[in-house]
Amino acid sequence: MDDARRPGPLKSFAPADRPAMPELAGERVDGDGRVSLKGLRGKVVVVNAWASWCGPCRAEAPGLSRVHEELRAKGLRVVGVNADVSVGAARAFEKDTALVYPSLHDPQGRQLLRLPKGVVSTVGYPFTIVVDPEGRIAATRIGAIGAAELKKLVTPLLPA
C-alpha cells in the first residue's frame, strides 16, 4: 500500500463522515460471559485491540483502565479485543496489567475483519477505535494511546 493510502496514527471523523461501527461480540477473555458492542449503544465506547506479546499494549493498558474508571459514570466504556491464540496468555496479561474492563477473545481476528476498510490498519497491535453514542466511529489511533490523549478524544463525545 502506498503511503498516501496508509491510515495515519490518529484519524478523526467529522460527525457527518463517521462510518458505522460493526457489531463485535464473543466470549470474554476472563471466561465471565460474553461481550457485545450492541449492548453498549448510547455509551461512548473505546475499543482497544491488543495481544499479550505486544510491549506497547502492556504499556498502555494501565492508562486505559484509569480512563475507564474515571469516566465510567459519565457514560464511557472500554472494551478490549484480544488476538492471542492462547486464552491463558490473555488471562495472564489481564491479571498482570490489572485490567478493569472486559476483553473479547478473538484469536482468529474474525471480529476485527468486520471493521470498515481503510478505517484502521489491523496488521499491528495495539490500535484503538473511539465509538460515539450513536454507534459510529469517531476516531482511530494506530499504536499505543496514552490516557491524556484518550481523554481528549472521548470527552467531547460524552454528555455534558
Sequence and secondary structure as in RCSB ss.txt:
>XXXX:A:sequence
MDDARRPGPLKSFAPADRPAMPELAGERVDGDGRVSLKGLRGKVVVVNAWASWCGPCRAEAPGLSRVHEELRAKG
LRVVGVNADVSVGAARAFEKDTALVYPSLHDPQGRQLLRLPKGVVSTVGYPFTIVVDPEGRIAATRIGAIGAAEL
KKLVTPLLPA
>XXXX:A:secstr
  TTTS  SEEE  GGG  B    EEEBTTSSSEEESGGGTTSEEEEEEE TT HHHHHHHHHHHHHHHHHGGGT
EEEEEEE  S HHHHHHHHHHTT  S EEE TT TTGGGS TTSS  SSS EEEEE TTSBEEEEEES   HHHH
HHHHGGGS  
